[in-house]
Amino acid sequence: MRFSIDGIEFLKVIRPALESGDLQQLASAVRGRWRPKQLCGLLRHDDSDVRQAVAVAIGITGDVSVVCSLARSLRDPDPRVHAMVDQAMWKIWFRAGSGPALQALDRGMSLMSAEHHENAVDAFTLAIQLDPGFVEAVNQRAIAWYLLGDWPVSLDDCRTVVRGMPWHFGAHAGMGHCRLQMGEVPAALRCYRRALYINPRLTDIANALRDLGLAADCPEEAAY
């Protein structure tokens, strides 16, 4: 397969920054030459080292416009590539808000880590008010509501996330957790299977389904 960017040249350009772990240098090297959408083609490169490196680069420089391309690479046969793609998607989701909203999100994350879940909900709500399109703030609020035991409200937030970001496997899994807690087992299984359709290496969910004697995979049209 031919690519608009030479994969070996790409590796040569970013290898010094990769080896030093200097992410700022890596971002500068990438942004000076390529746009994230251009890099997405290298996610299909024959060399797994190229695919792994480009996933790292996209995770640092990309935005939500490349999430669909990244999601396709969650099926990469190389587990190292998959791990970098998974991380890239989360990095993009977490920085996809405005400056003040990002600050509110960070505060919410700190509060949730300290198990101050009600205060975390308030911080995430502020982030959403500051940037209504910031879907990760909604996803994190869904997690906080879940930890507070308010599963219907958590489910509503998860629904909002997947409407704005259909590839958000974390929110699909969250919907499954809420449905299960609410005793809606068939609906929970559909949500879990959808999460696995997007990200086949969600091992905890796959193992749970197998423990129940259920198939982990399903065709896309049967996911909902």
Sequence and secondary structure as in RCSB ss.txt:
>XXXX:A:sequence
MRFSIDGIEFLKVIRPALESGDLQQLASAVRGRWRPKQLCGLLRHDDSDVRQAVAVAIGITGDVSVVCSLARSLR
DPDPRVHAMVDQAMWKIWFRAGSGPALQALDRGMSLMSAEHHENAVDAFTLAIQLDPGFVEAVNQRAIAWYLLGD
WPVSLDDCRTVVRGMPWHFGAHAGMGHCRLQMGEVPAALRCYRRALYINPRLTDIANALRDLGLAADCPEEAAY
>XXXX:A:secstr
   SS HHHHHHHHHHHHHHT HHHHHHHHHTT  HHHHGGGGG S HHHHHHHHHHHHHH  GGGHHHHHHGGG
 SSHHHHHHHHHHHHHHHHT S HHHHHHHHHHHHHHHTT HHHHHHHHHHHHHH TT HHHHHHHHHHHHHTT 
HHHHHHHHHHHHHH TT HHHHHHHHHHHHHTT HHHHHHHHHHHHHH TT HHHHHHHHHTT  S   GGG  
